[in-house]
Amino acid sequence: MVELQARIYDLDAYLESVWDLKEKQLEGYWKKIYLALEKLGIQSDRHEEYSRQIHKYQNTKQI
C-alpha cells in the first residue's frame, strides 16, 4: 500500500509542477501505479475502477 501511495504522490508532483504535460511521461507514472496495484493483488481488468478518481484529478489538471 505504501508503494501505491508513493507512486500516486509521484504523479501528483508531476501534475503540480509541469504546465505542458507529456503523454509519454504520464504513461510512465501510470505504469508504476498499475504495477503497484498488481502487487496488491488487484487484477488488471480492475485497474480503471481503482484509479478512476486519480484519472479524474489528472484530467482537471490538463484543462
mmCIF file of the C-alpha atoms, coordinates in Angstrom:
data_MODEL
# 
_entry.id   MODEL 
# 
loop_
_atom_site.group_PDB 
_atom_site.id 
_atom_site.type_symbol 
_atom_site.label_atom_id 
_atom_site.label_alt_id 
_atom_site.label_comp_id 
_atom_site.label_asym_id 
_atom_site.label_entity_id 
_atom_site.label_seq_id 
_atom_site.pdbx_PDB_ins_code 
_atom_site.Cartn_x 
_atom_site.Cartn_y 
_atom_site.Cartn_z 
_atom_site.occupancy 
_atom_site.B_iso_or_equiv 
_atom_site.pdbx_formal_charge 
_atom_site.auth_seq_id 
_atom_site.auth_comp_id 
_atom_site.auth_asym_id 
_atom_site.auth_atom_id 
_atom_site.pdbx_PDB_model_num 
ATOM 1  C CA . MET A 1 1  ? 0.000   0.000  0.000   1.00 0.00 ? 1  MET A CA 1 
ATOM 2  C CA . VAL A 1 2  ? 2.874   2.357  0.777   1.00 0.00 ? 2  VAL A CA 1 
ATOM 3  C CA . GLU A 1 3  ? 4.326   1.814  -2.692  1.00 0.00 ? 3  GLU A CA 1 
ATOM 4  C CA . LEU A 1 4  ? 0.988   2.613  -4.329  1.00 0.00 ? 4  LEU A CA 1 
ATOM 5  C CA . GLN A 1 5  ? 0.672   5.793  -2.307  1.00 0.00 ? 5  GLN A CA 1 
ATOM 6  C CA . ALA A 1 6  ? 4.218   6.807  -3.246  1.00 0.00 ? 6  ALA A CA 1 
ATOM 7  C CA . ARG A 1 7  ? 3.519   6.286  -6.964  1.00 0.00 ? 7  ARG A CA 1 
ATOM 8  C CA . ILE A 1 8  ? 0.336   8.373  -6.713  1.00 0.00 ? 8  ILE A CA 1 
ATOM 9  C CA . TYR A 1 9  ? 2.313   11.129 -4.975  1.00 0.00 ? 9  TYR A CA 1 
ATOM 10 C CA . ASP A 1 10 ? 4.906   10.970 -7.782  1.00 0.00 ? 10 ASP A CA 1 
ATOM 11 C CA . LEU A 1 11 ? 2.167   11.517 -10.360 1.00 0.00 ? 11 LEU A CA 1 
ATOM 12 C CA . ASP A 1 12 ? 0.686   14.342 -8.304  1.00 0.00 ? 12 ASP A CA 1 
ATOM 13 C CA . ALA A 1 13 ? 4.071   16.058 -8.032  1.00 0.00 ? 13 ALA A CA 1 
ATOM 14 C CA . TYR A 1 14 ? 4.436   15.888 -11.819 1.00 0.00 ? 14 TYR A CA 1 
ATOM 15 C CA . LEU A 1 15 ? 0.922   17.234 -12.380 1.00 0.00 ? 15 LEU A CA 1 
ATOM 16 C CA . GLU A 1 16 ? 1.550   20.124 -9.987  1.00 0.00 ? 16 GLU A CA 1 
ATOM 17 C CA . SER A 1 17 ? 4.964   21.072 -11.349 1.00 0.00 ? 17 SER A CA 1 
ATOM 18 C CA . VAL A 1 18 ? 4.574   20.855 -15.134 1.00 0.00 ? 18 VAL A CA 1 
ATOM 19 C CA . TRP A 1 19 ? 2.319   23.062 -17.236 1.00 0.00 ? 19 TRP A CA 1 
ATOM 20 C CA . ASP A 1 20 ? 2.700   21.179 -20.508 1.00 0.00 ? 20 ASP A CA 1 
ATOM 21 C CA . LEU A 1 21 ? 2.017   17.557 -19.596 1.00 0.00 ? 21 LEU A CA 1 
ATOM 22 C CA . LYS A 1 22 ? 3.671   14.984 -21.834 1.00 0.00 ? 22 LYS A CA 1 
ATOM 23 C CA . GLU A 1 23 ? 1.740   11.819 -22.650 1.00 0.00 ? 23 GLU A CA 1 
ATOM 24 C CA . LYS A 1 24 ? 4.910   9.710  -22.574 1.00 0.00 ? 24 LYS A CA 1 
ATOM 25 C CA . GLN A 1 25 ? 5.695   10.958 -19.054 1.00 0.00 ? 25 GLN A CA 1 
ATOM 26 C CA . LEU A 1 26 ? 2.150   10.280 -17.890 1.00 0.00 ? 26 LEU A CA 1 
ATOM 27 C CA . GLU A 1 27 ? 2.313   6.744  -19.273 1.00 0.00 ? 27 GLU A CA 1 
ATOM 28 C CA . GLY A 1 28 ? 5.376   6.065  -17.128 1.00 0.00 ? 28 GLY A CA 1 
ATOM 29 C CA . TYR A 1 29 ? 3.635   7.232  -13.960 1.00 0.00 ? 29 TYR A CA 1 
ATOM 30 C CA . TRP A 1 30 ? 0.547   5.164  -14.740 1.00 0.00 ? 30 TRP A CA 1 
ATOM 31 C CA . LYS A 1 31 ? 2.638   2.056  -15.452 1.00 0.00 ? 31 LYS A CA 1 
ATOM 32 C CA . LYS A 1 32 ? 4.114   2.332  -11.963 1.00 0.00 ? 32 LYS A CA 1 
ATOM 33 C CA . ILE A 1 33 ? 0.702   2.891  -10.385 1.00 0.00 ? 33 ILE A CA 1 
ATOM 34 C CA . TYR A 1 34 ? -0.739  -0.152 -12.165 1.00 0.00 ? 34 TYR A CA 1 
ATOM 35 C CA . LEU A 1 35 ? 2.256   -2.263 -11.176 1.00 0.00 ? 35 LEU A CA 1 
ATOM 36 C CA . ALA A 1 36 ? 1.718   -1.265 -7.534  1.00 0.00 ? 36 ALA A CA 1 
ATOM 37 C CA . LEU A 1 37 ? -1.952  -2.262 -7.850  1.00 0.00 ? 37 LEU A CA 1 
ATOM 38 C CA . GLU A 1 38 ? -0.927  -5.648 -9.246  1.00 0.00 ? 38 GLU A CA 1 
ATOM 39 C CA . LYS A 1 39 ? 1.442   -6.174 -6.308  1.00 0.00 ? 39 LYS A CA 1 
ATOM 40 C CA . LEU A 1 40 ? -1.584  -5.639 -4.061  1.00 0.00 ? 40 LEU A CA 1 
ATOM 41 C CA . GLY A 1 41 ? -3.395  -8.427 -5.912  1.00 0.00 ? 41 GLY A CA 1 
ATOM 42 C CA . ILE A 1 42 ? -5.658  -6.185 -7.990  1.00 0.00 ? 42 ILE A CA 1 
ATOM 43 C CA . GLN A 1 43 ? -6.102  -7.675 -11.441 1.00 0.00 ? 43 GLN A CA 1 
ATOM 44 C CA . SER A 1 44 ? -5.502  -5.510 -14.500 1.00 0.00 ? 44 SER A CA 1 
ATOM 45 C CA . ASP A 1 45 ? -9.170  -5.590 -15.519 1.00 0.00 ? 45 ASP A CA 1 
ATOM 46 C CA . ARG A 1 46 ? -9.959  -3.662 -12.311 1.00 0.00 ? 46 ARG A CA 1 
ATOM 47 C CA . HIS A 1 47 ? -7.205  -1.019 -12.570 1.00 0.00 ? 47 HIS A CA 1 
ATOM 48 C CA . GLU A 1 48 ? -9.510  1.537  -14.176 1.00 0.00 ? 48 GLU A CA 1 
ATOM 49 C CA . GLU A 1 49 ? -12.070 1.081  -11.417 1.00 0.00 ? 49 GLU A CA 1 
ATOM 50 C CA . TYR A 1 50 ? -9.451  1.532  -8.700  1.00 0.00 ? 50 TYR A CA 1 
ATOM 51 C CA . SER A 1 51 ? -7.842  4.558  -10.343 1.00 0.00 ? 51 SER A CA 1 
ATOM 52 C CA . ARG A 1 52 ? -10.921 6.374  -11.632 1.00 0.00 ? 52 ARG A CA 1 
ATOM 53 C CA . GLN A 1 53 ? -10.653 9.272  -9.159  1.00 0.00 ? 53 GLN A CA 1 
ATOM 54 C CA . ILE A 1 54 ? -6.948  9.733  -9.886  1.00 0.00 ? 54 ILE A CA 1 
ATOM 55 C CA . HIS A 1 55 ? -7.676  9.941  -13.626 1.00 0.00 ? 55 HIS A CA 1 
ATOM 56 C CA . LYS A 1 56 ? -10.417 12.472 -12.905 1.00 0.00 ? 56 LYS A CA 1 
ATOM 57 C CA . TYR A 1 57 ? -7.941  14.577 -10.895 1.00 0.00 ? 57 TYR A CA 1 
ATOM 58 C CA . GLN A 1 58 ? -5.351  14.334 -13.693 1.00 0.00 ? 58 GLN A CA 1 
ATOM 59 C CA . ASN A 1 59 ? -7.914  15.477 -16.245 1.00 0.00 ? 59 ASN A CA 1 
ATOM 60 C CA . THR A 1 60 ? -8.727  18.588 -14.193 1.00 0.00 ? 60 THR A CA 1 
ATOM 61 C CA . LYS A 1 61 ? -5.016  19.476 -14.242 1.00 0.00 ? 61 LYS A CA 1 
ATOM 62 C CA . GLN A 1 62 ? -4.921  19.218 -18.035 1.00 0.00 ? 62 GLN A CA 1 
ATOM 63 C CA . ILE A 1 63 ? -7.591  21.858 -18.578 1.00 0.00 ? 63 ILE A CA 1 
# 
